[in-house]
Amino acid sequence: MYFKKRFGILFLLLGLTIVFGLVKGAVNIPLSDLLLKNNQAIFNLRLLRIAAAILVGSGLAVSGIALQAILRNPLAEPYLLGTSSGAGLAAVTAAILGLSRLYMPLAAFLGALASIILVYNLARERGMIADRSLILSGVIVSVAFSSIIVFLVSLFGNEAMHEMNWWLWGSLQVYDYKLLLLVAIPVILGICGIYLFAQDLNAISMGEEDAVHLGINTQAIKKILILVTAIITASLICICGIIGFVGLIVPHMMRLIVGPNHKLLIPVTCLAASIFVVLCDLLSRTLFAPIEIPIGVITAIIGAPVFIILLKKGKRI
């Protein structure tokens, strides 16, 4: 009953947030006028952004949950494996080479996957994945790729690079329904796949040795979930760029509300993260309208102090 009540409240809040996202923007449109013919284009663009926000929020947050559980590290998040820097480097390289914007999503996806493969191979020891090595490898690759990005942006500081700076801070300006649908398939399947491992995640969170004693193949689960979270993150990066803190703070906040049981935590976090990203996108569009702020800036401004507060409270998250 307690869970259903919380879930129902979040579902209602998501509905209200979607309505706000549709009517509010650089131009406010009454809900009754939103479906009029002359407002149809605005409605479609806003609906597309909201759908992207829900997809991004759910995918990043659930990926964060999975990585925090299998690595038993509360600071683990979807970009830990170097996906953001790998995608950014590939996208910047594509811009320098003068490739069309149509190839940016593909370049970002391939760059993210390449960084994951590199991190995975650096962290592998005798066929096993060492948690500390994985985290350290991710940090090293991220720093190395990020420095190359800064170098390239400094060297080729033109209009294309200005556009890439926007992309590197995240944006939900998705204009192609087909691209969003294409990305939605692996993301939704990935979220469902992670949910199927909810009981295993509960056991691993308690301790890897205990999980092994229960007959759980922790190494196999780690490999599967690292692959799944990598595909989710790489897919999302190719449409929205890099949006930080979503996969870090939302899972922690929901653990404080519903507890650590992943069967409850995953669906609740999907709703909460969707609300968070839709609201952040709304702020990015309206705070200094008609100027739009990259959504990654908004999530960082909100996420950083929230996470500091959570840490200061000294609660186990």
Wavefront OBJ file of the C-alpha trace (Angstrom):
o trace
v 0.000 0.000 0.000
v 2.852 2.397 0.914
v 4.578 1.754 -2.409
v 1.379 2.085 -4.442
v 0.651 5.442 -2.808
v 4.116 6.795 -3.612
v 3.949 5.398 -7.140
v 0.525 6.961 -7.696
v 1.710 10.374 -6.486
v 4.727 10.286 -8.800
v 2.556 9.191 -11.734
v 0.205 12.115 -11.100
v 3.133 14.527 -10.825
v 4.512 13.250 -14.124
v 1.155 13.910 -15.786
v 1.059 17.464 -14.433
v 4.657 18.032 -15.484
v 3.874 16.888 -19.036
v 0.976 19.359 -19.201
v 3.256 22.190 -18.007
v 5.868 21.160 -20.560
v 3.285 21.382 -23.347
v 1.811 24.780 -22.483
v 4.917 26.577 -21.212
v 7.833 27.737 -23.312
v 9.231 30.795 -25.035
v 5.597 31.289 -26.022
v 2.903 30.258 -23.527
v -0.116 28.602 -25.119
v -3.343 27.828 -23.229
v -4.070 24.105 -23.101
v -7.391 24.633 -24.881
v -5.604 26.266 -27.832
v -2.685 23.853 -28.028
v -4.297 21.539 -30.572
v -5.401 24.314 -32.909
v -3.999 24.068 -36.417
v -1.730 27.116 -36.099
v -0.204 25.693 -32.885
v 0.230 22.124 -34.142
v 3.928 22.536 -34.980
v 4.729 23.868 -31.504
v 2.710 21.058 -29.924
v 4.588 18.421 -31.917
v 8.013 19.872 -31.038
v 7.186 20.108 -27.338
v 5.677 16.632 -27.273
v 8.814 15.271 -28.931
v 11.023 16.990 -26.325
v 8.912 15.618 -23.469
v 9.109 12.092 -24.897
v 12.890 12.480 -25.195
v 13.093 13.803 -21.617
v 11.162 10.820 -20.241
v 13.348 8.410 -22.197
v 16.568 10.129 -21.117
v 15.546 10.405 -17.470
v 14.454 6.775 -17.185
v 17.447 5.366 -19.065
v 20.127 7.326 -17.210
v 18.579 6.791 -13.775
v 18.076 3.039 -14.160
v 21.605 2.696 -15.559
v 22.842 4.543 -12.484
v 20.953 2.149 -10.215
v 22.477 -0.883 -11.927
v 26.053 0.431 -11.799
v 25.755 1.553 -8.172
v 24.565 -1.938 -7.255
v 27.059 -4.084 -9.180
v 30.012 -1.860 -8.282
v 28.697 -1.234 -4.747
v 29.722 2.380 -5.146
v 27.201 5.187 -4.410
v 29.077 7.539 -6.748
v 28.764 5.284 -9.793
v 26.753 6.804 -12.642
v 26.104 6.122 -16.342
v 29.058 8.164 -17.619
v 31.492 6.311 -15.346
v 32.616 4.066 -18.204
v 33.843 6.959 -20.329
v 30.796 7.020 -22.596
v 30.360 10.796 -22.403
v 33.944 11.653 -23.279
v 34.106 8.978 -25.996
v 30.888 10.229 -27.583
v 32.008 13.836 -27.261
v 35.365 13.165 -28.876
v 33.748 11.326 -31.789
v 31.179 14.090 -32.311
v 33.805 16.825 -32.179
v 35.959 14.910 -34.660
v 32.963 14.555 -36.989
v 32.354 18.316 -36.762
v 35.998 19.075 -37.564
v 35.855 16.771 -40.584
v 32.833 18.716 -41.797
v 30.382 15.838 -41.629
v 26.695 16.653 -41.763
v 24.693 16.943 -38.514
v 22.871 13.820 -39.680
v 26.012 11.808 -38.872
v 26.496 13.289 -35.381
v 24.264 10.744 -33.574
v 26.018 7.834 -35.285
v 29.466 9.266 -34.511
v 28.519 9.823 -30.859
v 27.121 6.300 -30.520
v 30.226 4.695 -32.027
v 32.508 6.862 -29.892
v 30.640 5.904 -26.727
v 30.845 2.193 -27.556
v 34.555 2.468 -28.395
v 35.303 4.083 -25.023
v 33.356 1.351 -23.216
v 35.313 -1.376 -25.010
v 38.563 0.370 -24.075
v 37.577 0.768 -20.408
v 36.351 -2.818 -20.194
v 39.581 -4.232 -21.595
v 41.713 -2.054 -19.309
v 39.726 -3.234 -16.271
v 39.667 -6.943 -17.130
v 41.969 -9.101 -15.032
v 42.199 -12.826 -15.813
v 38.782 -12.811 -17.410
v 37.212 -11.053 -14.421
v 36.110 -7.442 -13.920
v 37.670 -5.778 -10.896
v 35.427 -3.030 -9.509
v 38.239 -0.656 -8.615
v 39.998 -1.225 -11.925
v 36.791 -0.527 -13.826
v 36.212 2.759 -12.009
v 39.855 3.805 -12.340
v 39.940 2.895 -16.035
v 36.762 4.875 -16.630
v 38.211 7.940 -14.918
v 41.485 7.706 -16.846
v 39.774 7.313 -20.224
v 37.331 10.144 -19.445
v 40.113 12.531 -18.450
v 42.222 11.602 -21.472
v 39.376 11.986 -23.978
v 38.114 15.179 -22.319
v 41.533 16.768 -22.609
v 41.639 15.882 -26.304
v 38.189 17.457 -26.738
v 39.356 20.690 -25.092
v 42.464 20.688 -27.296
v 40.449 20.197 -30.492
v 37.852 22.821 -29.540
v 40.663 25.284 -28.771
v 42.449 24.492 -32.020
v 39.384 24.543 -34.272
v 37.340 27.234 -32.533
v 34.807 27.943 -35.241
v 31.032 27.916 -35.521
v 30.922 24.131 -35.684
v 32.805 23.908 -32.392
v 30.422 26.409 -30.799
v 27.594 24.088 -31.758
v 29.507 21.170 -30.266
v 29.900 23.019 -26.944
v 26.118 23.193 -26.833
v 25.868 19.482 -27.615
v 28.454 18.583 -24.949
v 26.249 20.253 -22.307
v 23.145 18.433 -23.443
v 20.068 19.345 -25.447
v 16.665 17.786 -26.047
v 16.116 19.480 -29.393
v 15.124 16.265 -31.127
v 13.413 16.962 -34.436
v 13.213 13.452 -35.835
v 10.543 11.056 -34.558
v 12.244 8.173 -36.351
v 15.564 8.779 -34.570
v 13.806 8.987 -31.196
v 11.926 5.765 -31.905
v 15.137 4.052 -33.004
v 16.837 5.054 -29.744
v 13.787 4.198 -27.632
v 13.910 0.511 -28.612
v 17.306 -0.387 -27.017
v 16.695 1.968 -24.072
v 13.303 0.494 -23.140
v 14.525 -3.062 -23.691
v 17.592 -2.267 -21.573
v 15.495 -0.898 -18.701
v 13.282 -3.993 -18.797
v 16.388 -6.199 -18.861
v 17.833 -4.485 -15.785
v 14.520 -4.915 -13.983
v 14.671 -8.660 -14.623
v 17.895 -8.699 -12.564
v 16.297 -6.793 -9.659
v 16.571 -9.700 -7.200
v 20.170 -10.352 -8.213
v 20.973 -6.669 -7.719
v 19.479 -6.877 -4.228
v 21.806 -9.762 -3.405
v 24.917 -8.172 -4.935
v 24.221 -4.932 -3.064
v 24.439 -6.842 0.207
v 27.886 -8.156 -0.707
v 29.404 -10.096 -3.588
v 30.497 -13.040 -1.434
v 26.984 -13.453 -0.028
v 25.562 -13.298 -3.539
v 27.962 -16.039 -4.701
v 26.900 -18.225 -1.759
v 23.303 -17.810 -2.934
v 24.304 -19.288 -6.277
v 24.441 -16.036 -8.220
v 27.061 -15.769 -10.953
v 28.121 -12.224 -10.092
v 30.772 -11.962 -12.808
v 28.308 -12.922 -15.542
v 25.721 -10.476 -14.222
v 28.314 -7.710 -14.073
v 29.313 -8.277 -17.690
v 25.689 -8.349 -18.862
v 24.658 -5.229 -16.956
v 27.767 -3.272 -17.932
v 26.930 -4.047 -21.573
v 23.254 -3.122 -21.115
v 23.971 0.155 -19.312
v 26.603 0.992 -21.920
v 24.143 0.495 -24.793
v 21.493 2.567 -22.993
v 23.910 5.411 -22.283
v 25.466 5.385 -25.750
v 22.009 5.398 -27.360
v 20.846 8.361 -25.271
v 24.020 10.370 -25.804
v 23.527 10.235 -29.553
v 20.229 12.180 -29.298
v 20.673 14.401 -26.235
v 24.384 14.851 -25.652
v 25.721 14.734 -22.106
v 23.240 15.375 -19.278
v 24.905 14.896 -15.917
v 23.666 14.116 -12.403
v 20.414 12.406 -13.473
v 21.814 8.907 -12.980
v 23.519 9.962 -9.755
v 21.101 11.917 -7.559
v 17.671 10.548 -8.558
v 18.435 6.919 -7.537
v 19.814 8.150 -4.198
v 16.751 10.278 -3.503
v 14.388 7.429 -4.332
v 16.296 5.025 -2.071
v 15.579 7.385 0.807
v 11.875 7.250 -0.059
v 11.199 3.598 -1.015
v 14.294 1.798 0.278
v 16.921 -0.339 -1.461
v 14.661 -3.073 -2.895
v 15.341 -2.853 -6.621
v 11.950 -4.311 -7.565
v 10.403 -1.166 -6.095
v 13.283 1.217 -6.670
v 13.544 0.818 -10.453
v 9.936 1.718 -11.437
v 9.734 4.583 -8.920
v 13.054 5.982 -10.115
v 11.872 5.857 -13.736
v 8.955 8.138 -12.846
v 10.992 10.472 -10.626
v 13.788 10.834 -13.189
v 11.261 11.523 -15.947
v 9.719 14.309 -13.849
v 13.159 15.725 -13.061
v 14.350 15.865 -16.682
v 11.056 17.246 -18.033
v 11.183 20.022 -15.410
v 14.846 20.753 -16.144
v 14.079 20.975 -19.851
v 11.194 23.340 -19.079
v 13.552 25.546 -17.050
v 16.129 25.495 -19.831
v 13.501 26.807 -22.268
v 11.810 29.390 -20.063
v 14.318 30.878 -17.588
v 15.846 33.297 -20.093
v 13.414 32.890 -23.000
v 13.844 33.165 -25.931
v 17.449 32.171 -25.122
v 17.692 28.469 -24.325
v 20.170 27.173 -21.753
v 21.705 23.699 -22.297
v 19.834 21.256 -20.081
v 23.103 19.835 -18.722
v 23.755 23.209 -17.094
v 20.375 23.082 -15.329
v 20.823 19.501 -14.095
v 24.291 20.374 -12.793
v 23.098 23.517 -10.986
v 20.297 21.564 -9.314
v 22.065 18.229 -8.968
v 25.352 19.323 -7.396
v 23.896 20.996 -4.274
v 21.269 18.271 -3.865
v 23.938 15.596 -3.862
v 26.065 17.574 -1.402
v 23.045 17.788 0.927
v 22.525 14.035 0.675
v 26.174 13.407 1.542
v 26.127 15.897 4.415
v 23.174 14.144 5.990
v 25.411 11.123 6.323
v 22.721 8.686 5.246
v 23.543 5.384 3.594
v 22.523 5.698 -0.016
l 1 2 3 4 5 6 7 8 9 10 11 12 13 14 15 16 17 18 19 20 21 22 23 24 25 26 27 28 29 30 31 32 33 34 35 36 37 38 39 40 41 42 43 44 45 46 47 48 49 50 51 52 53 54 55 56 57 58 59 60 61 62 63 64 65 66 67 68 69 70 71 72 73 74 75 76 77 78 79 80 81 82 83 84 85 86 87 88 89 90 91 92 93 94 95 96 97 98 99 100 101 102 103 104 105 106 107 108 109 110 111 112 113 114 115 116 117 118 119 120 121 122 123 124 125 126 127 128 129 130 131 132 133 134 135 136 137 138 139 140 141 142 143 144 145 146 147 148 149 150 151 152 153 154 155 156 157 158 159 160 161 162 163 164 165 166 167 168 169 170 171 172 173 174 175 176 177 178 179 180 181 182 183 184 185 186 187 188 189 190 191 192 193 194 195 196 197 198 199 200 201 202 203 204 205 206 207 208 209 210 211 212 213 214 215 216 217 218 219 220 221 222 223 224 225 226 227 228 229 230 231 232 233 234 235 236 237 238 239 240 241 242 243 244 245 246 247 248 249 250 251 252 253 254 255 256 257 258 259 260 261 262 263 264 265 266 267 268 269 270 271 272 273 274 275 276 277 278 279 280 281 282 283 284 285 286 287 288 289 290 291 292 293 294 295 296 297 298 299 300 301 302 303 304 305 306 307 308 309 310 311 312 313 314 315 316 317
